[in-house]
Amino acid sequence: MFRKKESEGPQLPATPEDNHDVARTPNILVSSPPDDSGLTEIVRLSGSGAPPNAIAQKFKDEGDVLMADSKYEAAIAAFSRAIVESPNNGDYYAARSLAYLSAKMNALAMEDATTAVTAAPTSWEAWTRIGTVKAATGDILGAQEAFKKSLEWQESRENAPSLQSSPQIAPAALPSPTTPSSPRPTSAAEGSTSISLSTQMPPIVAPLTANQMGEPSSPPSYSLAPDAAGVTMQGSNLTSASFTGVTKEPTPEMYEAKWQIVNEKIEKLNCGSLNVSCVLTSIPSVSYFAYFTGSSELSEEKDLDVQKSSHPAFDVQYYEKLKSVATDDFIILGAENNFYGTIPGTVSLKGFSWLHNNHIKPNKARTFFSSRASGPSVTMKELIDRINELKRLGGNISWISEKNLYDDLMKIMSDSTAYVDPASRYTIGNQISMLVMWCNRSDLFVDLQDNSVISGLFSGMVKDFRFVDFAYQIVCAYELYIRLKDPMCNSFYLGCTGSTLASMIIAKQWIDGVTLILENDKCLFRSKVHERQVDALIQFAKLMKWPYVMSMRGELETMYAEIIGGKHVAPEIWDWLFGLTLPGKYFSNKIMSCILLATPETSKLGISRYYDSGLVLRGVGSWWRSTTVLGRVLGGLRGIKECCGWIGLCQEPDIQREKAFYRIHAREIMYPNPNMDMPIGLGNFVEDDNDDNDDDDNDANGNDLHSALSVPKPGETTQHLIDDLSDTNAWVSPPFPPPLDDTVFSLTAIKLRALPLPALGKVDVEHDDTEFVATLTFALSRPPAAGHGVAASASATTLSFTLYTNPPFVTAHPCRVAPANGHFVHRRQLPAFSSRHRVVHVRDLCSPARADAIRAKRGTRVTVINAQCAGGEAVARAWCAERGLAAVVRRRGPGAACYTCAVHQAGEGMSLGVLIWA
């Protein structure tokens, strides 16, 4: 069935170098080339720039261990964290280059190897790594040139009278006790092709003077770090007297040893605190990822902010990533794995990365190659025999010789290539290249992205397309899929169209779930998954509080038997019972369509023309797509559930209309196109209009965020700083906003205003293409008390928000093993930690005068909306949607992020600038 394109915005082509599952930071380190036995050696480049600091080297060592265990993605993350700590060190980029090469991400490997050479241009090891990567990507001439340079530098070093290593430069965080130190640099190395914005937790902030802070009327209450936490940090253990034979001021090397001891103890004290980083490459592409301070076991825990599927059949809403193919070409909103957050109406860190990248990727023309060779004539019986053979293989072809696989392939396609080496035609890589070009053919195959009702393809809905044509498409796509999954597939293949990727998804579902029987030249279909699919549909209906579950179930239980008996059944239900659906928006649309069509009370409503339309049943309520502004805002109400990209059951909107499907109009917020000169994020930083001081990142002494814990104050010695950081009682948990038990908001109305149709120049409420702007009205059960910006009056008990924009809300990633009152910050950081974020009572949003005083501004402050009351979270989300502000959402409950970590994620971690504390 042909479907009209959705109104979720343009689908921009992806760049093949991206991989959003891998943490990506600045660039620099290399190693020996991989061989059949795996990665065996990590070498340090001579002359590779600044020496590693203790924290960076610890991450580097962790990465080396992970590489030895062939855990390449985890190793990439570890090396990236080392680069964040020491962005000028060529060793770390070279190490990550090897990890990328081992993970078959050759473009990123080349980028890191190039940066390593930039940092150490006279290093023969770096030039060797460049040659290795170029050879892996097929650039033989480039590889020869790199190896030649490597040999030249190696020979010049051997002939040199002496070998001088790079000078030992004391890190900025380890100043000499007699020399004033400058702030630790935070920018990437000059010439680097990527940057990273990352802050180690606890937040590193600079103290302010009493004059800057103002004198509080009463001191805040802080929770001290207990000695019972198993951390002993006594300054007396770290004095210069601890070094035997020391009779003068400690040398920088001695201070480095002291710093290492302090860092280890601080890390143990704040074990499990959250670190969120945003990584930018020169593609451009951004990736947000989280990791924890402390134990290596914690680093294995990931995606704690991701919504888990509640039924195996729901896993189809995500697509399977193939490491050898740029699956980002398949741009379907919500199809990205791990897209939705654990809180209804939110996205995860990976989901936000996916949204951000879809908005900033350049809309460049892509070149796809396709074959025009004539194929052999294939009968229906031959296709069914091949499908049954593929089923028996179970996707495992590793035991079959490459020549036999090639011979099988020539039974369904042809090869007109002239080979210099005839034996090369049999390789798996060559077979994959042939199949990619064959499956890209638009003259043989239909684009399933435009024909998402699969059963319609062989029931006369597509002109001149028969079931034998569909079966041929299934066989060719699955032949490509099993080769891409084969362990011998060790290269990265570009040029798969979205149509080819969609064909592979449906082909796998068909092979796994459908049985074909040929009787008297007639094909009979049997589903192996219909019982699972019926159960999933019933579970979805219950989660969405569908009012007609029992009547729908009565129809569903007999529909498969009716299909087998030859009775006509809606094609959407046919697809569902056979387990055939594309992921993302296609899946969400199909599951709701099946609910409607299988329910006698709603079957006459039909299905929506648009993938992002909401559903309204008169006298019952409404359901909205999770990616629309109503879905994102109404997900903040307690009792609302999210499943398969839908939010429900919600209040019925106030509008008179016969149609059941509604398209909501809201502008997408502007995502910046990141570059080397600007921070990454949406720039939703908020502060008062009367604050004219833009340069408030530093305190009166010019210290930046890091220097609060790394640079002594004026007149203070390095030893005194170390002693202060070693004092357990100096580490406290910042106070967090209290619950608002005396405040209750209730949603009283959802008002929809129809927009004029561009083609007609007037409003037509009943037209399918009409879009509506939503306004939400809330009632406050108790007027705000004096001092909250609004006088207690009847007019102050209601407030309305018009949802002009559709900003994403991000689930606050949980931290781990947090103390009762949250992770700690040092008392040196408290003044700056307090000044760099401020708490706004959700009742302040009731007052336009107060709310208008909070405006968007690029900076690094965080506005925390205290929404810990009934309905408060939805009010805060509605306020953000009216003003175009994305936000991090933290909802209290088991495993929720602590206050320190949530503020970090909204601020330094993601640069969103708004935290909804609910």
C-alpha positions in Angstrom: 0.0 0.0 0.0 1.3 3.4 -0.9 1.5 5.8 2.0 1.8 9.5 2.1 5.0 10.8 3.6 4.8 11.7 7.2 5.1 15.2 8.6 8.0 14.5 10.9 10.4 16.6 8.8 12.7 15.8 5.9 14.8 12.7 6.0 18.4 13.6 5.3 20.9 11.1 4.0 23.4 9.8 6.4 27.2 9.8 6.1 28.7 6.3 6.2 31.5 7.0 8.6 29.1 7.5 11.5 28.7 4.9 14.2 26.5 6.1 17.1 27.2 3.1 19.3 30.7 4.1 19.8 31.9 6.8 22.0 33.8 9.4 19.9 36.1 12.1 21.2 39.1 14.1 19.9 41.8 12.4 18.0 45.5 10.5 18.6 47.6 6.6 19.2 48.4 3.6 17.2 49.7 0.1 17.5 50.8 -2.9 15.5 48.5 -4.0 12.7 45.8 -6.6 13.5 46.4 -10.1 12.4 44.5 -13.4 12.5 45.2 -13.8 16.2 43.8 -10.5 17.1 45.4 -7.4 18.6 48.6 -8.3 20.5 50.6 -5.2 21.0 50.2 -1.5 21.9 53.3 0.6 21.3 54.0 4.1 22.6 54.9 6.6 19.9 58.2 8.5 20.5 57.8 12.2 20.5 54.0 12.0 20.8 53.3 15.2 22.6 52.4 15.9 26.2 53.1 13.1 28.7 49.9 11.4 30.0 48.5 12.4 33.4 47.5 9.8 36.0 43.8 9.7 35.1 44.3 9.6 31.4 46.9 6.9 31.7 44.5 4.8 33.9 41.9 5.0 31.1 44.6 4.1 28.5 45.6 1.1 30.6 41.9 0.0 30.8 41.7 0.3 27.0 44.7 -1.9 26.5 43.2 -4.6 28.7 39.9 -4.4 26.7 41.8 -4.6 23.4 43.5 -7.8 24.6 40.0 -9.2 25.3 38.8 -8.1 21.8 36.2 -5.8 23.4 36.8 -3.1 20.8 33.9 -0.8 21.4 34.6 -0.7 25.1 38.3 0.0 24.4 37.3 2.9 22.1 35.3 4.4 24.9 38.2 4.0 27.4 40.7 5.6 24.9 38.2 8.4 24.3 38.1 9.1 28.0 41.9 9.2 28.1 41.8 11.8 25.3 39.3 13.9 27.2 41.8 14.0 30.0 44.9 14.6 27.9 43.8 15.9 24.4 47.4 16.7 23.3 48.8 13.2 23.7 49.4 11.4 20.4 49.6 8.0 22.1 46.0 7.9 23.0 44.8 8.8 19.5 47.0 6.1 18.1 45.6 3.5 20.5 42.1 4.5 19.5 43.1 4.3 15.8 44.0 0.6 16.3 40.7 0.0 18.2 38.7 1.6 15.3 40.7 -0.5 12.8 39.9 -3.7 14.7 36.2 -2.7 14.9 36.3 -2.3 11.1 35.6 1.5 11.3 38.4 2.4 8.9 37.4 6.0 8.3 37.6 6.8 12.0 40.8 4.8 12.3 42.4 6.9 9.5 41.2 10.1 11.2 42.9 9.1 14.5 46.1 7.9 12.9 46.4 11.2 11.0 46.0 13.1 14.2 48.7 10.9 15.8 51.1 11.8 13.0 50.2 15.5 13.5 51.2 15.2 17.1 54.3 13.2 16.4 55.4 13.9 12.8 58.8 12.3 13.2 57.4 9.0 14.7 58.0 6.1 12.4 55.4 4.1 14.4 52.8 6.6 13.6 53.6 6.5 9.9 53.4 2.7 10.0 49.9 2.9 11.4 48.9 5.3 8.7 50.1 2.8 6.2 48.3 -0.1 7.9 45.0 1.8 7.8 45.4 2.9 4.2 46.2 -0.7 3.2 43.0 -1.9 5.0 41.0 0.6 3.0 42.5 -0.4 -0.3 44.6 2.7 -0.8 47.8 0.8 -1.8 49.6 3.8 -3.2 48.9 5.8 -0.1 50.0 2.9 2.1 53.3 2.6 0.2 54.0 6.3 0.6 53.3 6.1 4.4 55.5 3.0 4.8 58.3 4.8 2.9 58.1 7.8 5.3 58.1 5.4 8.2 61.3 3.8 6.9 62.9 7.2 6.3 62.3 8.4 9.9 63.4 5.0 11.3 66.7 5.2 9.4 67.2 8.9 10.4 66.8 7.9 14.0 69.2 5.0 13.8 71.8 7.3 12.2 71.3 10.1 14.7 74.1 10.5 17.2 71.6 10.5 20.1 67.9 10.0 20.5 66.2 12.8 22.3 62.7 12.1 23.6 60.1 14.9 23.7 60.7 17.3 26.6 59.1 16.5 29.9 56.5 19.2 30.5 54.7 19.3 33.8 50.9 19.1 33.4 49.0 22.2 34.2 47.3 20.3 37.0 50.7 19.7 38.6 52.2 23.1 39.1 55.6 23.7 40.7 55.2 25.0 44.3 57.3 28.1 43.5 55.8 28.9 40.1 52.2 30.3 39.5 50.3 27.9 37.4 48.0 28.7 34.6 44.6 27.1 34.2 44.5 23.6 32.7 43.8 23.8 28.9 40.4 22.6 27.8 40.5 22.9 24.1 41.6 20.2 21.7 45.0 20.0 20.3 45.8 22.4 17.4 45.3 20.6 14.1 43.0 18.0 15.6 40.0 17.0 13.5 37.6 16.5 16.4 36.9 18.0 19.8 35.3 16.7 23.0 33.3 18.5 25.6 33.5 16.5 28.8 33.7 17.1 32.5 34.7 14.5 35.1 32.3 14.1 37.9 32.1 15.5 40.5 31.6 18.8 38.6 34.9 20.7 38.5 34.0 24.3 39.4 35.8 27.3 40.7 35.1 29.0 44.0 33.6 32.5 44.2 34.4 35.1 46.7 32.0 36.1 49.4 31.3 39.3 47.7 30.3 37.5 44.5 28.1 35.1 46.4 26.4 37.5 48.7 25.7 36.7 52.3 23.0 34.1 52.7 20.4 34.7 55.4 20.9 31.2 56.7 23.6 28.6 55.8 22.4 25.7 53.5 22.5 22.2 54.9 25.1 19.8 53.4 25.7 16.1 53.9 29.3 15.3 54.7 31.1 12.4 53.2 31.3 9.8 56.0 34.5 8.1 57.0 32.6 4.9 57.0 32.4 5.0 53.2 35.7 3.0 53.3 37.8 6.0 52.1 40.6 7.3 54.3 41.9 10.6 53.0 44.1 12.2 55.6 46.3 15.0 54.5 49.0 14.0 56.9 49.6 10.9 54.8 50.5 13.0 51.8 52.9 15.5 53.1 56.5 15.9 51.9 57.7 14.1 55.0 56.2 10.9 53.5 59.0 10.9 50.9 62.1 9.4 52.5 65.1 11.6 52.3 63.3 14.7 51.2 65.0 17.8 52.7 63.6 20.5 50.3 60.4 21.4 48.5 59.1 18.3 46.6 59.9 18.1 42.9 57.1 18.1 40.2 57.6 14.3 40.0 56.9 13.9 43.7 53.8 16.1 43.3 52.7 13.9 40.4 52.8 10.8 42.7 50.8 12.7 45.3 48.2 13.7 42.8 47.9 10.2 41.7 47.1 9.1 45.2 44.6 11.9 45.7 42.9 11.1 42.4 42.5 7.4 43.3 40.9 8.2 46.6 38.6 10.9 45.1 37.6 8.3 42.5 36.8 5.8 45.2 34.9 8.4 47.2 32.7 9.3 44.2 32.5 5.8 42.8 29.5 5.5 40.4 29.1 9.2 39.8 27.9 10.0 36.2 30.0 11.5 33.5 28.2 12.5 30.3 30.3 13.6 27.3 29.5 15.0 23.9 31.9 14.1 21.1 32.2 15.9 17.8 33.9 14.6 14.6 34.6 16.5 11.5 31.9 14.7 9.5 30.1 16.5 11.3 28.5 14.1 13.7 27.8 14.2 17.4 27.5 11.4 19.9 26.5 11.7 23.6 27.6 8.9 25.9 27.6 8.2 29.6 30.2 6.4 31.8 30.8 6.1 35.6 33.6 7.0 37.8 35.4 4.2 39.6 35.1 0.5 39.3 35.7 -1.1 36.0 32.6 -3.4 36.6 30.4 -0.3 36.5 31.7 0.6 33.0 30.0 -2.6 31.7 26.6 -1.2 32.8 25.2 0.9 30.0 22.0 2.1 28.4 20.4 2.4 31.9 18.3 5.2 30.5 16.8 3.1 27.7 13.2 1.9 27.6 13.1 -1.9 27.4 10.6 -3.8 25.3 7.9 -5.6 27.3 7.3 -8.2 24.6 9.5 -10.0 22.1 7.3 -8.9 19.2 8.0 -5.3 20.1 11.7 -5.7 19.3 10.8 -5.3 15.6 10.4 -1.6 16.1 14.2 -1.4 16.1 16.4 -2.5 13.2 19.4 -4.8 13.5 22.7 -3.0 13.1 25.1 -4.6 10.6 28.6 -3.6 11.5 29.8 -3.7 7.9 27.0 -1.5 6.5 26.2 2.2 7.1 22.7 1.4 8.5 22.3 5.1 9.2 21.2 5.3 5.6 18.0 3.8 6.9 16.6 7.0 8.4 13.4 6.2 10.2 12.5 8.2 13.3 12.5 5.9 16.3 14.1 3.0 14.4 17.4 3.7 16.0 18.1 1.1 18.7 17.8 2.3 22.2 15.9 5.4 21.1 13.2 5.9 23.8 14.0 6.8 27.4 12.6 5.1 30.5 10.3 8.1 31.3 7.3 8.3 28.9 7.7 11.0 26.2 11.5 11.2 26.5 14.5 9.9 24.6 17.7 8.3 25.8 21.2 9.7 25.3 21.6 7.6 22.2 18.1 8.7 21.0 19.1 12.4 21.5 22.3 11.8 19.5 20.3 10.3 16.7 17.9 13.3 16.7 20.8 15.8 16.7 22.6 14.1 13.9 19.5 13.9 11.7 19.3 17.7 11.9 22.9 18.6 11.3 24.0 16.1 8.6 24.6 17.8 5.3 22.1 17.1 2.6 24.7 16.0 0.1 23.9 13.9 -2.9 25.0 10.3 -2.5 26.2 7.9 -5.2 24.8 4.4 -5.3 25.9 1.8 -7.8 23.6 -0.8 -9.3 24.0 -3.6 -11.7 22.4 -3.7 -15.2 23.4 -7.2 -16.0 20.7 -9.7 -17.2 19.9 -12.3 -14.7 18.9 -15.9 -15.2 15.3 -17.0 -15.5 14.2 -18.4 -12.1 11.0 -20.4 -11.5 8.7 -20.2 -8.5 9.7 -23.7 -7.5 13.4 -22.9 -7.6 12.8 -19.8 -5.4 10.8 -21.8 -2.8 13.5 -24.5 -2.8 16.1 -21.8 -2.2 14.0 -20.2 0.6 13.7 -23.6 2.3 17.4 -24.2 2.0 18.1 -20.7 3.6 15.8 -21.7 6.4 17.7 -24.9 7.0 21.0 -23.0 7.1 19.7 -20.8 9.9 21.9 -17.9 8.7 25.1 -19.9 9.2 27.2 -20.2 6.1 30.6 -20.3 7.7 31.0 -24.0 7.0 30.3 -23.6 3.2 33.2 -22.9 0.9 33.3 -19.6 -0.9 33.2 -21.2 -4.3 30.0 -23.2 -3.4 28.4 -20.0 -2.1 29.4 -18.2 -5.4 27.9 -21.1 -7.4 24.7 -20.9 -5.5 24.5 -17.2 -6.1 25.0 -17.6 -9.9 21.7 -19.6 -10.0 19.8 -16.4 -9.2 22.0 -13.6 -10.7 24.8 -13.1 -13.1 28.4 -11.8 -12.9 29.7 -10.0 -16.0 32.9 -8.6 -14.3 36.3 -9.4 -15.9 38.7 -10.4 -13.1 42.5 -10.0 -13.2 42.6 -12.9 -10.7 39.8 -15.3 -11.5 39.9 -16.7 -8.0 39.0 -13.4 -6.5 35.4 -13.7 -7.8 34.8 -16.3 -5.1 35.6 -14.2 -2.1 32.8 -13.2 0.4 33.7 -9.5 -0.1 33.2 -9.8 -3.9 29.9 -11.6 -3.4 28.7 -8.8 -1.1 29.7 -6.1 -3.6 27.8 -7.9 -6.3 24.7 -8.4 -4.2 24.7 -4.7 -3.1 24.7 -3.5 -6.7 22.1 -6.2 -7.6 19.7 -5.3 -4.7 20.0 -1.6 -5.5 18.2 -2.1 -8.8 14.9 -0.2 -9.0 14.0 -2.0 -12.2 13.7 -5.4 -10.4 12.7 -4.6 -6.9 10.1 -2.3 -5.2 11.0 0.1 -2.4 9.4 -1.3 0.8 9.8 2.2 2.4 7.0 3.4 0.1 5.0 0.1 0.2 5.0 -0.7 3.9 2.0 -3.1 3.7 3.9 -6.2 2.6 0.9 -8.4 1.8 -0.3 -5.7 -0.6 2.7 -6.3 -2.8 1.5 -9.7 -4.1 -2.3 -9.1 -3.9 -2.6 -6.7 -6.9 -2.0 -3.4 -5.0 1.2 -2.8 -7.0 0.8 -3.0 -10.8 2.7 -5.7 -12.6 4.2 -7.0 -9.4 3.6 -10.7 -8.7 4.4 -12.9 -5.8 7.2 -14.5 -7.8 8.8 -11.0 -8.0 8.4 -10.6 -4.3 9.9 -14.0 -3.5 12.9 -13.2 -5.8 13.4 -9.9 -3.8 13.3 -11.9 -0.6 15.9 -14.4 -1.7 18.4 -11.8 -3.1 18.1 -9.6 0.1 18.6 -12.5 2.4 21.6 -13.8 0.5 23.1 -10.4 1.1 22.1 -10.4 4.8 23.7 -13.8 5.6 27.0 -12.8 4.0 27.1 -9.5 5.9 26.6 -11.4 9.1 29.3 -14.0 8.2 32.5 -13.7 10.4 34.5 -13.6 7.2 33.0 -10.3 6.3 35.7 -8.0 7.5 35.3 -4.9 5.4 33.0 -1.8 5.4 30.6 -1.7 2.5 29.1 1.6 1.3 26.3 2.3 -1.1 23.4 0.3 0.3 20.2 2.2 -0.4 17.4 2.5 2.1 15.4 0.2 -0.2 18.1 -2.5 0.1 18.3 -2.2 3.8 14.5 -2.4 4.1 14.5 -5.5 1.9 17.0 -7.2 4.1 14.8 -6.5 7.2 11.7 -8.0 5.6 13.7 -10.9 4.1 14.9 -11.9 7.6 11.4 -11.6 9.0 10.0 -13.7 6.2 12.7 -16.5 6.5 12.1 -16.6 10.3 8.4 -16.4 10.4 6.7 -17.6 7.2 6.5 -21.1 5.7 5.7 -21.5 1.9 4.0 -24.6 0.5 3.6 -25.1 -3.2 0.5 -27.2 -4.1 -0.7 -27.5 -7.7 1.2 -24.4 -8.8 -0.4 -22.5 -6.0 1.5 -20.9 -3.1 0.2 -21.5 0.4 1.4 -19.3 3.3 1.7 -20.4 6.9 2.8 -18.2 9.9 5.1 -19.6 12.6 4.6 -16.5 14.8 0.9 -15.8 14.7 0.3 -16.7 18.4 3.1 -14.5 19.6 1.8 -11.7 17.4 -1.8 -12.0 18.8 -0.5 -12.0 22.3 1.6 -8.9 21.7 -1.3 -7.0 20.2 -3.5 -7.7 23.2 -0.7 -6.6 25.6 -0.3 -3.4 23.7 -4.0 -2.7 23.9 -4.0 -3.3 27.6 -1.0 -1.0 28.2 -2.7 1.8 26.1 -5.9 1.2 28.1 -7.9 0.4 25.0 -11.6 0.4 25.9 -12.5 -2.5 23.7 -9.9 -5.2 24.6 -12.4 -8.0 25.0 -14.3 -7.5 21.7 -11.0 -7.0 19.9 -9.6 -10.2 21.3 -12.6 -12.1 20.2 -11.9 -11.1 16.6 -8.1 -11.6 16.8 -8.3 -15.1 18.0 -10.0 -16.3 14.8 -8.4 -14.1 12.2 -5.5 -16.3 11.4 -7.9 -19.3 10.8 -9.9 -17.0 8.5 -6.7 -16.2 6.5 -5.9 -19.9 6.1 -9.5 -20.5 5.0 -9.2 -17.9 2.3 -11.4 -15.2 3.9 -10.4 -11.6 3.3 -8.6 -9.9 6.2 -7.2 -6.3 6.2 -3.6 -6.4 4.8 -2.3 -4.6 7.9 -3.5 -7.5 10.1 -2.2 -10.1 7.6 1.2 -8.5 7.9 1.1 -8.4 11.7 0.1 -12.0 12.1 2.9 -13.1 9.9 5.4 -10.8 11.7 6.2 -8.6 8.7 6.8 -4.9 9.4 9.5 -2.3 9.0 10.8 -0.6 12.1 10.3 2.8 13.6 7.3 4.9 12.4 6.1 2.0 10.2 5.9 -0.3 13.2 4.1 2.3 15.4 1.6 3.0 12.6 0.9 -0.6 11.9 0.3 -1.8 15.5 -2.2 1.0 16.1 -3.9 0.3 12.7 -4.3 -3.3 13.7 -5.9 -2.3 17.0 -8.4 -0.2 15.1 -9.2 -2.7 12.3 -9.5 -5.7 14.7 -12.0 -3.9 17.0 -15.6 -4.0 15.7 -16.5 -0.7 17.4 -13.6 1.2 15.5 -13.0 -0.8 12.3 -15.0 1.7 10.2 -12.6 4.5 11.1 -9.9 3.1 8.8 -6.3 4.0 9.2 -4.3 7.2 9.3 -2.8 8.7 6.1 0.2 10.0 8.1 2.6 8.2 10.3 2.7 10.8 13.1 -1.1 11.4 13.4 -2.7 11.1 16.8 -6.0 9.1 17.5 -9.0 10.5 19.2 -12.1 8.5 20.2 -15.1 10.5 21.2 -16.2 9.9 24.8 -13.1 7.8 25.5 -9.8 9.7 25.1 -6.8 10.2 22.9 -3.4 8.6 22.0 -0.5 10.4 20.6 2.8 9.5 18.9 5.7 9.7 21.3 7.7 11.9 18.8 5.0 14.6 18.6 4.8 17.5 21.0 1.6 16.3 22.6 3.2 12.9 23.2 6.3 14.5 24.7 4.4 16.9 27.0 1.6 14.6 28.1 4.1 11.9 28.9 4.9 14.0 32.0 1.5 13.2 33.6 1.4 10.4 36.1 -0.5 7.3 35.0 0.4 7.8 31.3 2.0 4.8 29.6 4.4 4.6 26.6 4.7 1.6 24.4 5.8 1.1 20.8 6.1 4.8 20.1 2.6 5.7 21.5 1.5 7.7 24.6 -1.9 7.0 26.2 -4.5 7.0 27.5 -4.8 10.8 27.4 -7.6 13.3 27.8 -9.9 14.0 24.9 -9.2 17.3 23.2 -11.9 20.1 23.1 -12.8 20.2 19.4 -15.8 19.2 17.3 -14.6 17.0 14.5 -15.8 13.8 12.9 -12.4 12.5 11.9 -10.5 10.4 14.4 -6.9 11.3 13.2 -5.2 14.5 14.1 -1.9 16.0 12.9 -0.3 18.3 15.4 1.9 21.2 14.1 4.9 22.3 16.1 8.2 23.7 14.9 11.3 21.6 15.3 13.9 23.4 17.5 17.1 24.5 15.9 20.0 22.1 16.4 23.3 23.9 15.8 25.6 22.6 13.1 28.6 22.0 15.4 32.1 23.1 14.4 35.5 23.5 16.0 34.7 27.0 17.3 31.5 26.5 19.2 30.2 24.2 22.0 27.9 21.4 21.2 24.3 21.5 22.4 21.1 23.4 21.9 22.2 26.5 23.7 19.1 26.5 26.0 21.0 28.2 28.8 18.8 30.4 31.0 19.5 33.3 33.3 18.0 36.6 34.4 17.6 39.4 31.9 19.2 41.8 34.4 22.4 39.7 34.5 24.8 41.5 32.1 27.9 39.5 33.1 28.5 37.1 30.3 32.0 36.2 31.4 31.0 34.3 34.6 32.7 31.0 33.9 35.6 32.1 36.1 35.8 33.3 39.6 37.5 36.5 40.8 40.8 34.7 40.5 40.3 33.7 36.9 40.0 30.0 37.7 37.9 27.9 35.3 35.7 24.9 36.3 38.6 22.4 36.5 41.0 24.7 38.4 38.8 24.7 41.5 40.3 21.3 42.2 43.6 21.6 40.4 45.0 25.1 40.9 45.9 26.5 44.3 44.3 29.8 45.4 46.4 32.9 45.5 48.9 32.5 48.3 48.2 28.8 48.7 50.8 26.1 48.2 50.2 23.0 46.2 50.7 20.9 49.3 47.9 22.8 51.1 45.6 22.1 48.1 46.5 18.4 48.2 45.8 18.3 52.0 42.4 20.0 51.5 41.3 17.6 48.8 42.4 14.7 51.0 40.1 15.8 53.8 37.0 13.6 53.8 35.0 16.1 55.7 35.5 18.6 52.9 33.4 16.6 50.5 29.6 17.2 50.8 26.4 16.4 49.0 24.8 19.6 47.6 21.3 20.2 48.9 18.5 19.3 46.4 15.1 20.9 46.0 12.5 19.6 48.5 9.1 18.0 47.4 6.2 20.3 46.8 3.4 18.5 48.7 1.2 21.5 48.9 0.9 22.0 45.1 -1.3 20.1 42.7 -1.7 20.8 39.0 -4.4 19.1 37.0 -4.9 19.2 33.2 -8.3 20.7 32.5 -8.3 21.1 28.7 -6.4 20.2 25.4 -7.5 22.8 22.9 -6.7 22.3 19.2 -6.7 25.2 16.7 -6.9 24.3 13.0 -4.5 26.0 10.6 -5.4 27.1 7.1 -4.6 24.6 4.4 -1.9 26.1 2.1 -3.6 24.6 -1.0 -7.0 26.1 -0.2 -6.0 29.2 1.7 -8.7 28.5 4.3 -9.5 26.3 7.3 -11.1 23.0 6.7 -11.4 21.1 10.0 -12.5 17.8 8.4 -9.7 17.6 5.8 -7.2 14.8 6.3 -4.3 17.2 5.7 -5.3 19.8 8.3 -2.8 20.5 11.0 -3.6 21.7 14.5 -1.8 23.8 17.1 -2.3 22.5 20.7 -2.8 24.6 23.8 -2.8 22.9 27.3 -4.7 24.5 30.2 -3.8 23.5 33.8 -5.5 24.3 37.1 -3.6 25.0 40.3 -5.5 23.6 43.2 -3.9 26.0 45.7 -2.9 29.5 44.6 0.8 30.3 45.0 1.9 31.6 48.4 3.3 35.1 48.7 6.9 35.4 47.6 6.5 33.1 44.6 5.8 35.8 42.1 2.0 35.6 41.9 -0.6 37.1 44.1 -3.2 34.7 45.5 -6.3 35.4 43.3 -8.8 33.5 41.3 -7.1 34.4 38.1 -3.9 32.8 39.2 -5.4 29.4 39.6 -5.3 28.5 35.8 -2.5 28.7 33.3 -2.2 27.9 29.6 0.7 27.0 27.4 0.6 27.0 23.6 2.9 24.3 22.2 4.7 26.1 19.4 7.8 23.9 19.3 8.6 20.2 19.6 11.7 20.0 21.8 13.1 16.7 22.9 13.2 15.7 26.5 16.0 13.4 27.7 15.8 10.9 30.5 18.4 11.7 33.2 20.8 8.8 33.0 20.9 7.0 36.3 24.1 7.1 38.3 25.3 4.2 40.4 26.0 3.5 44.1 25.1 7.0 45.1 25.1 8.0 48.8 21.8 8.7 50.4 21.9 12.4 49.6 23.8 12.1 46.3 27.4 12.2 45.0 29.8 14.6 46.6 31.4 17.9 45.5 34.3 19.5 47.4 33.6 22.6 49.5 35.9 24.5 47.1 33.3 23.8 44.4 30.2 24.7 46.4 30.0 28.4 45.7 30.5 27.9 42.0 28.2 24.9 41.9 25.5 26.9 43.5 26.0 30.0 41.3 26.1 28.1 38.1 22.6 26.7 38.5 19.5 28.0 40.1 16.2 26.4 41.2 12.9 27.7 39.9 9.6 26.7 41.6 7.2 25.3 39.1 4.6 27.7 40.5 6.8 30.5 39.2 5.8 29.4 35.7 2.2 30.6 36.5 3.3 34.2 36.3 4.1 35.5 32.8 6.2 38.3 34.4 8.3 35.7 36.4 8.5 33.2 33.5 9.5 35.9 31.0 12.5 36.8 33.2 13.9 33.4 32.3 15.2 33.6 28.8 17.4 31.5 26.5 21.0 32.5 26.5 24.2 30.7 25.4 26.3 30.0 28.5 26.8 27.1 30.9 24.2 27.7 33.7 21.4 25.3 34.4 17.8 26.2 35.4 16.4 23.5 37.7 12.6 23.5 37.6 11.4 22.0 40.9 8.3 20.0 39.6 8.0 17.5 42.5 4.2 17.8 42.7 1.2 16.3 41.0 1.1 17.5 37.4 4.2 19.6 37.9 6.4 17.7 35.4 3.8 18.1 32.6 3.6 21.9 33.4 7.3 22.2 33.1 7.4 20.3 29.8 4.6 22.5 28.4 6.5 25.6 29.4 9.6 24.3 27.6 7.6 23.5 24.5 6.1 27.0 24.4 9.6 28.5 24.6 11.5 26.0 22.5 13.7 24.6 25.2 15.0 21.0 25.4 15.5 19.6 28.9 16.8 16.7 30.9 14.0 15.0 32.9 14.7 13.4 36.2 11.8 11.6 37.9 12.2 10.3 41.4 12.1 6.5 42.0 14.4 3.6 42.4 17.7 4.0 40.5 17.0 7.7 39.6 20.0 10.0 39.1 21.2 12.0 42.1 21.0 15.8 42.1 24.7 16.3 41.5 24.8 14.0 38.5 21.5 15.3 37.0 22.8 18.9 37.1 26.0 17.8 35.5 24.1 16.0 32.6 21.9 19.1 31.9 24.9 21.4 32.1 28.4 20.5 31.3 27.3 17.0 30.0 24.8 18.0 27.3 24.6 21.8 27.4 20.8 21.8 27.5 20.6 24.2 30.4 17.2 23.0 31.8 16.7 20.2 34.3 13.1 19.2 35.2 13.4 17.8 38.8 10.2 15.7 39.3 
